[in-house]
């Protein structure tokens, strides 16, 4: 049964958020600031093991279908960002995803990513920057200030969830590479591998690889987050392992997954959905209940797992952090 819920505000007591021990109940994967010199991949992920085993893991039981992933202990939750809804159940979030590179069927994505190997993984940060980087993603992670943040996620298709992401603020990466005064935008590019991702078949008209972009001001906003984990665990492939963008005031399609390149540019980059269907997916893509999608209203949203229905809030409820940019 669906329930219409009209929230009065965004801030809520910490008791409204699921305690960490509820979902952080797996073996320790790393200690904060204590990653092994060989990196995450070398410690846990031998090349002879399939991605289905080394990232998705084995089910705890046939009944619960709980994914057993390496846990990330010791990350402090940033309490600045709180929501007035419970965290979506982990198993629900793990099994309802958009990842068109593999399939357009949301509840099948987690099954279709079994052969997608996300470690080792090279990432490049370049363009109009003083200090370009090209390194393994785990080396980059070791350089960044890691934390956990609980964010709302709002899909343009009107479904929503709440998830605890772990990773680092993008502004930390921006400070490290030092963009030049000419840089106005940040372009993100995902992987391209049609042999493993059937949705990227060359005969299809889509402009693969998947790309997205933010203005430099948006990228520097305190909310903008590069996630490397979720639910206290290493991020699974269906959520965009090993690194993805999270911009909670924007529709979910802006949150590009499995990033291989971050490029600082002077001109506005072309992006995947805006190139493909510009009248339905605008470049800015801020959550706004007053602007309907051409094929449906954006005034309401439904939480996956519970089917509770909420009134959509401008900027997904994060206006105090982002409205100054618009």
N, C-alpha and C positions, 0 to 999 in steps of 0.2 A: 504494500500500500504506500502511496506517495503522500507526503505531508508538506503543506505549504508553510514555510517558515520565513518570517520577515525579521531579520536581525536588526537590532537597534544600533549596533556599532561593531567595531573590529577588535578592540582590545578586550582581553578576557583574562580571568585569573589563571595561573599556571595549572590549577587542578583540572581545567577543561582540556588540557593536552595530555595525550596518552603518555604515561611515565616511560622513561627510557628502558627500564628493565623488562617491560612487556615485549619489546621487540629485539632488544640486545641480549639474546640468550644463546648465542653460538660461540664457538671457540674463538679465542683471540687471534686476530690477524696481524695487527701491528700495535705498537705502543706509540703514543703521541710523540712526535719528533724523534722516533727511534727506529726508523726504517733501516733495514739491512743494506749494506753497501751494494749488494747485488741487485737491489730493487725488488719491488713487489713481484714482478713477473718471474724473476729468477728463483725466488723463494718458494713460490706456490704453483707455478704454472709451467711444467715441462712441456716442450714442444710436441712430444709424442702423445699428449693427452688432448682429447677433443675439447672444444669449447663447451660442449654440453656438460662435460664432467668438471672442467676447471672453472667455469663461471656459474652455470646453472646449478651444478652439484647434483646430489641425489635427493630424492624425496625422503623426508623423515618417516613417512608412512604412506601407504596407498590410500588411506582414508583422508588424511588431512591435506595431502599434497603440499605441505609446507616446503618451500625451497630452502635448502641448507647452503648458505653462502658464507664465505669468510667474513667474520665480523670485524668491525673497526671500533676498537675500544678507546676510550680516553678523550674523545673529541667533546669539547664543551659546547653546549647548546646556547646560541645567541638569543637571549630572552627579549631583545628589542622587538623581534618580529613574532607576534602571537596572533592567533585566530580564535574565533568563537565557535569553532566546530571541531568535533573529534577527528583524529587522524584516521584516514581510510585504512581498512584492514589491509595488511601487507599482501595477502594472497589475492585479494581483489585487484589491487593496483598492479601486481605482477602479471595478471592475466587479462588485462584490458588496456590495450595500447594502440597507438597509431605508429606504424613504421612501414610506410608504403614501399620501401626498398624490398621488403620481404613479402608482404601481403596487405591487402586492404581490409581484411577481416580482423577486427580488433581482438577477438578472443582466441585467435590462432597465432598471433605474433609470437608469443612465448614459445610455441612449439617449432616455429619456422626458423628461429635464430640459432638452432643447435650447432650448426657448423660455422657460425660466425665467430672467428677468433679475434679477440680484442686485445691480446697481448702476445708478443711485444707490439707496441704501437708508437709510431713516430708522429710528432706534431710539430708544425712549423708556425712561428709567429713572425711575420715580416711586413713588408710594405714601407710606409713612411714612418719608420722608427729608427731611433739611434742605436738600439741594441737588439737586432733580430736574433731569434732563437730557433734552433732545430735540435730536438732531443727526444728521447723516450718519454712518454707521458708520465711514467713513474718518477723520473728524474725531475720533471717539472713540478709534480705534486710535492716533492720533498723541499722545494724552494718556497712554497706558498704557505700562508697562514691558514691552517685548516680549522673548520668549525662546522657545527650543524645548525641548520635553520629550518623551521617549520613554515611552509608556504602553502597558500592556496594555489591550485592549478585549474584554469578555466579553458576548456577546449572551445573552439569556434563552433563546434557541433552541439554545444549547450550542455555537455556533461562536465562534471567537475570532481575534484578530489582534494584532499589535504595530505601532504607527505612531508616527512622529515628528510631533507637532503643534507648530505655532507659534501664539503668541497671548500672553495675559497672565493672571496669577492673578486670580481673581474678588475676592480680598480687596483688591486694589488699587482696584477699582471701588467696593467697599463703603466703603473709607476716603474716597473722593472724594465720595460722595453723603451719607454720615453718616446711617445709619438712626436713628430715634428709639428710645427704650427700649421702646416698644410693639411694635416690629417683631419678629416671631417666625419668619416664613417669607419665602421669596423665590419668587415665581411667575414663570414664563417662558411667554411666548406666542409662537407662530410665526405665519407669514403666513396670510392667507385670500384665496384667489383661485381660485375654482372654474373660471374660464375657462381658466386655464393649468394647473391641477392637477386632473385629472379625478377623482381619489380623493375630492375635497371636494364632489362633486356633492350639491346640497341634498336630493335624494331619499334619500340614504343615511342610516342612523341614527346614524352616528358624530358625536360632539360636537366638530366642528371649530370654530375652529382648534385645532391640537395645543397642548396645555398640559402643563407639568411644574412641579415645585416641589421645593425643598429646605428644610430648616429653616435658619434664619439661621446656626446653628452649623456646619452642613454647608457652607453657601455660603462661610463664612469659613475653612474648612479649607484648609491650604496646598496640598492636591492639586487642589482645584476650579479648573478652567481654562476660560477662554473662548477657543476656538480660532478663528483667522482664516486659518490656513494648514495645510498638511500636505505632507510629503515635500519641504520646502524650497520650496514653491510657494504661490501664492495658492490658497485653498481652492476646489475645484470644487463645482458645485451638489449633486451626489449626496452629498457629505460634509457638506452643511449650510451652504454659503456664504450670506451673507458671514461669519456668526458663529454658533457653536454652543457648547453646553455639553459639557464633558468631565468626568465624575466617575468615575474608573477603578475605584473599589471597588464601583460599582453596575452593575446590568445595563444594557445599551446603550440600552434604551428611555427611560431617564432623561435621556439625552444629547440633548435637544431641538435640532433644527436650524433654521436660518434664523430667528433670533430677531428679533422686532420690538418686544417690550416686556419689561422686567424690573420687576416690581412688588413692593415690600416690604409685607407684610401682617401683621395681628395674628392672624388665624385661618387654619387650614390650608386651602389652596386645593384645589379639585377638579382632578384631572389626567386626561388623556385615557384611558389604558388602565385606570387604577384606577376610573374612572367606567364605562367600557364593560364590563369583565370583572373586577370586584373580587376574585373568588376566585382569579384566576390572576395578577394583577398588583397586588401590594400597593404602598402608597405609598412605603415605605422602600426596597424593592427592592435590598437589599445582596446581593452575590454570596455564596451560602452553599451548600456541597455537601450539607449535612445537611437542607436544606429542599427537597424535590422540587417541581417544577412539577406541578400536578394531572395533566398528561398525559405527563410524562417525568421522568427522573432528572436531577439537576444534579451528579452526582458526577464526570462526565468532560466534557471539552471538546475540540473538534477545531479545529486551526488551518487556516484557509482557505489554499489554495495548496499546502500540503504534506500535509494530512490527518494530521499527527502528533496523537496523542491524549495529553492530559495529565490528571492528576488535578486537579480544581477545588480552588482554595484559598479559604479563608474570606476575605472582603473582597477577593477577587481577588489575594491576596498582599500587600495594602497595610495589613495590620492594625496595624503599628507606627505608622502615621499617623492611623488613624481609629477604632481599637477603643475609645478613651476616650469616644467619643460614644455608645456603645451598652452 
